[in-house]
């Protein structure tokens, strides 16, 4: 394979839940059993990710206790930190690493969400990102005054309006609104403070937001939906898209579709970065990599594997009583994660997996691409996807921590750099600068400049 020019290099996120990615990670002797709520451990992970020159530390989030296998790491993640709170503590300990936190458009109000992410962006000096999600579990609905969760289409309509409102709120202050002039006594220019005055189907928000803009304008917007509704939301609003694929062909279809949709909406497709998830088991030899995979797989409890599949198939399929060495039965349609339910079925059918084999395969990454091999093999795969319209970068999901992250930083990053595929130093101080994304101009300043130019 030929080296990529330095002008186009792979972007990397590190998806690092303290409890580990793999459903049995906490049982591995290298993984702290209290990792999910161990701040010093999260600090260690952040510093390692920054040493590896990752663009960002990414965290998912849930709004309900998830017993058993759940969807994000098994019992080790039955309880954990709220991501924005955690990242606000980690940001001052780092200089360049971005922090992408998940927050729900289904159960959070735009004003509160805009305020806490704008605050994280200021605290970090412009290194915050918001992973937009439409929370999809009945358990979460029960914590927010609902008997059943909202339908899929409803959640995405609300999400689209929610993002619009948040972006309006982030534009409340123009970049140069604060004068802070002791001599004149003028602290800010009131002409550069703007109300939101939004009235829509789901929200009425007067504004303005009581947090100013950061050095990167506003947080980077990330989205992870793969259904048709999810793709539409991502193409219209997202700057980074976290996606799950098992094959180069499906990744290419998604990549090209997203870029085409973005172009059709008047957006520059180069400013919409597609970053599939990859879970690597890394060894200096193939045998060493396979041994790492087999060892972690052997630690899966049957009940956790079953709970994991129940969750990933949308919570509509109860596998209790089924032969684990038999095929996956059909799952009724879900109002939860429709695209993930379809992906799990695809994985089972394409590989002829039994229930047991299926939960063993998805235990590390819940449908994201798992690679077992040497650094050269892993980089060959990443390069193939990157150079063939399947990815602009990748969200790396180390199966267990800290070893999986250490292996990637010490073994894979140098091979990426040797091929010219990855940076050898950060390009800037903000997350946008490192991702190569443009600074978002304040809508009010843009409008005023247009009027002035016309005059």
Secondary structure as UniProt FT lines:
FT   TURN            6..7
FT   STRAND          11..15
FT   TURN            18..19
FT   TURN            23..24
FT   HELIX           25..27
FT   TURN            29..30
FT   TURN            33..34
FT   HELIX           35..37
FT   HELIX           39..51
FT   TURN            52..53
FT   STRAND          56..59
FT   TURN            68..73
FT   HELIX           74..77
FT   HELIX           83..91
FT   TURN            92..93
FT   STRAND          98..104
FT   TURN            105..107
FT   HELIX           110..123
FT   TURN            124..125
FT   STRAND          128..133
FT   HELIX           138..141
FT   TURN            142..145
FT   HELIX           152..170
FT   TURN            175..176
FT   STRAND          178..181
FT   TURN            182..185
FT   STRAND          186..188
FT   HELIX           190..192
FT   STRAND          198..199
FT   STRAND          204..205
FT   TURN            215..216
FT   STRAND          220..223
FT   HELIX           228..237
FT   STRAND          240..243
FT   HELIX           248..264
FT   TURN            265..266
FT   HELIX           269..271
FT   STRAND          273..282
FT   HELIX           286..297
FT   TURN            298..299
FT   HELIX           302..312
FT   TURN            313..315
FT   TURN            320..321
FT   TURN            324..325
FT   HELIX           338..351
FT   HELIX           355..362
FT   TURN            363..367
FT   STRAND          369..373
FT   HELIX           375..387
FT   TURN            388..389
FT   STRAND          393..396
FT   TURN            401..402
FT   HELIX           403..407
FT   HELIX           408..412
FT   HELIX           413..418
FT   TURN            419..420
FT   HELIX           431..435
FT   HELIX           443..454
//
